[in-house]
Amino acid sequence: MRFEKYHGRYYFGGLALILLLLQFLSGVFLTLFYQPHLLEAYASVQQFYKTDFAVGAWLRDSHRWIAFLIFFSLVVHALRSLLRKEFLNLEKRSRVIWLTGGLLLLPMGALLASGLILPWEWKSYWLMEMIPNYFGQIPYAGPALKQFLIDAFTMNRNFVAHVVILPAIAIILLDLHVFSKARKRKGGLHRYLLKHAVISIPFILIIAVLAVYIPMPTADPEIIPMPLEGAFIPAPEWFVLIFLVPFMYFKNALAPFLGLYLALALYLALIFLPYMLGRYKKDAERREPGGDAFFKEFRHLLGNVLKVGFMRKLAAFLTVFVTAGAVFGFLYYQTYPSPTLGCNSCHNIAMGRGIGAPPDHFKDRMQEPKLDDSQWMLEHWFYPNVVW
Ligand code: HEC
């Protein structure tokens, strides 16, 4: 089998696609057992660990590891596309690929959040409370949006969003982003998928091994650990936390500015970059046919940053890995005080309903005034043995 050039270029994009397929398959299996009800969800997820059903536990843990790795590959894929300056390809198809790639991050993030809520243990409950609080920071529309999210939330709707609505949106975007292009290639989509599956084998093996040796904790462990004795496992919830971190360290308007507006502004600017550049180019040509000095200059400048063959490749390699390393190092650092198993030390099923499993009057903000207090919630997450 001969590997054409594009396999190396889009290795991590292809990897994310193959992992998505595996995520779909393991997810179909999990839906056969999951119960989307407040009182049964947790038990229905725990049953994989309680019986001798080893394959069930393994698939459940794979499903979480795959989620983590999909995000990892998406970050690397996005960085590499950025460095290859793909936003300078101004033909219509390339622009659509750039835009849909950026848009795909939305259903992926929503799949992560809704997936974390499904098991309905304390971290799920906490996340379900934090998301409305987060959007509640938006001026004017925020409070109404927050109320809508709380009112609309039911376990069943969250489940339907996770297994039907969000995957459907993702498939439509994926079709525009990669399938339509792959279909036109020699051998079509099958060949594209097969080749990427073959070159993804090392990562698939890593996941299979990780899922056996480092199970992601959702169930209460046999011996309940002390609050800070939990394991520091790279769990998918870390990715959601990164937007919440400013809310812990910055006060007043600065927190939503860093966590919400700046993130949104950068995101929008980036996904529409080829469209803005295209417009600029057209304008420049109208003013001065044949010449678009600024645009050429811009290209030239970017091209000059990384110059010749090997050095250029090395610089690109280092940039991707240093940036990805910094993002993941920061995530790890931020989650270090909150061990993945830490919540179970106080919130475990042996403690009975209320503190053992999230209360069922959870929508009642009068009874639970702390739920509106993002600061308390975050500090309880990061320093559970201090703030509670
Ligand atoms: C040291 C024990 C302890 C640990 C560890 C702990 N909690 Fe708690 N948690 C409590 C107690 C006690 C309460 C009830 C506080 C109250 O109502 O005053 C609580 C309440 C909560 C609430 C509900 C708040 C409310 O008012 O209803 C959430 C959500 C929560 N914890 C999430 C978590 C998460 C997520 C973790 C792990 C990161 C965690 N907890 C770790 C002791 C703990």
Residues whose N, C-alpha, C, O or C-beta is under 5 A from the ligand:
A	BS01	HEC	W122 K123 Y125 W126 P227 G342 C343 S345 C346 E368 K370 L371 H380 W381 P384 N385 W388
